[in-house]
Each structure stands twice: as C-alpha cells, then as structure tokens.
Amino acid sequence: FGIATASCAIAGALLLTLVFRSVASHLVGVVTSRIGELRIRRVLHARSKDVMHDFILPGAYGGLVKIDHAILTAGGILCIQTKHYNGIVFGGEDEAQWTNVDGVHRQRFLNPLIQNEGRTRALQKVVPNVPVENLVIFTGAVEFTSAPPKNVIHVRELESFIAKHVFGPSKIEDW
C-alpha cells in the first residue's frame, strides 16, 4: 500500500508539473503578445492621431477581413498585420507558407505578406484614391534566417520604419 500511494503521489506531482508548465507557457505567450500589441499602438499613436485598430471591412474577394492596425499618413495608409512568434522564421516573399521553429516546436503558417495583401486590397476598395501599403510586424523573440522581405519588420524597428514615411495633413476627409 505504501509503494502504490507513493507512486500515485509522484505521478500526480509530475502531471501537475506538466499542466502548470503548459499553462504558464501559454500565459507568457499571451502576455508577451499583448505587450507587443501595446508597443505598436503606442508608436502609432505617437506618430498620428489618424490610427484605427482591429476593424472589419468587406473583403476584396468577398467575405470579411479584419485589419489589425491602419495609420493614415500624408503618403497614404499603412495597413499593418501583427504576428507573434518566438524562435526562427523561415520564408520568402513569394512562398505560400512560412515556418516557425521554436526549440523543438515546428509550425507552418500562411505567408503574412500574401495574407495582408488581401486586407490591403480591401482597404484600397474603401478609399480608392489613397495609396495603401502592406506592412507586417513581428513581435516576440523572433529571428529570420536571412534578411526579411521588404515591409516585414520586428516591432523594435517600427519607429524607424515609420520615421521614413512622410506624415502630415490627411489626404482624405472622412477616415
């Protein structure tokens, strides 16, 4: 009876440890993702008052699309999609899927540039006379195996990326 009880106690402790580690890992991912989103919002609002977050539009090809962020500049609109990953990201500008390797976890995801291109076109249909540019921002401790494609940046590069764009009076009246 004593060995069986001790074995059950050890098995229970191991199970609780695994559950706790899983929950803690998930919680850390959620918190760091939220921190990345808040960083993006802070930088965008510091640059322009014409910023929108998490809004839905009719899709360019039907259905609906959710746009993470859009900022109106004198040069047009930046349509921004955010992705939160840790580890190494592999993928080229024209590849349909990219891969994220974080330790022993390997995950494939849709090319965010292609994914955001549909959102950019949907936004372009709403404001046809205003240029719309595609931008993908990664948060988290992510590294790229080679130079990321044009308009794919890490959140730490957002301020310098936006500083290269000309900000000024809006080109459209009703945002």
Salt bridges, closest charged atoms under 4 A:
GLU37 OE1 - HIS69 NE2 2.97
ASP54 OD2 - ARG41 NH2 2.78
ASP54 OD1 - LYS66 NZ 3.24
ASP68 OD1 - LYS66 NZ 2.85
GLU117 OE2 - ARG121 NE 3.23
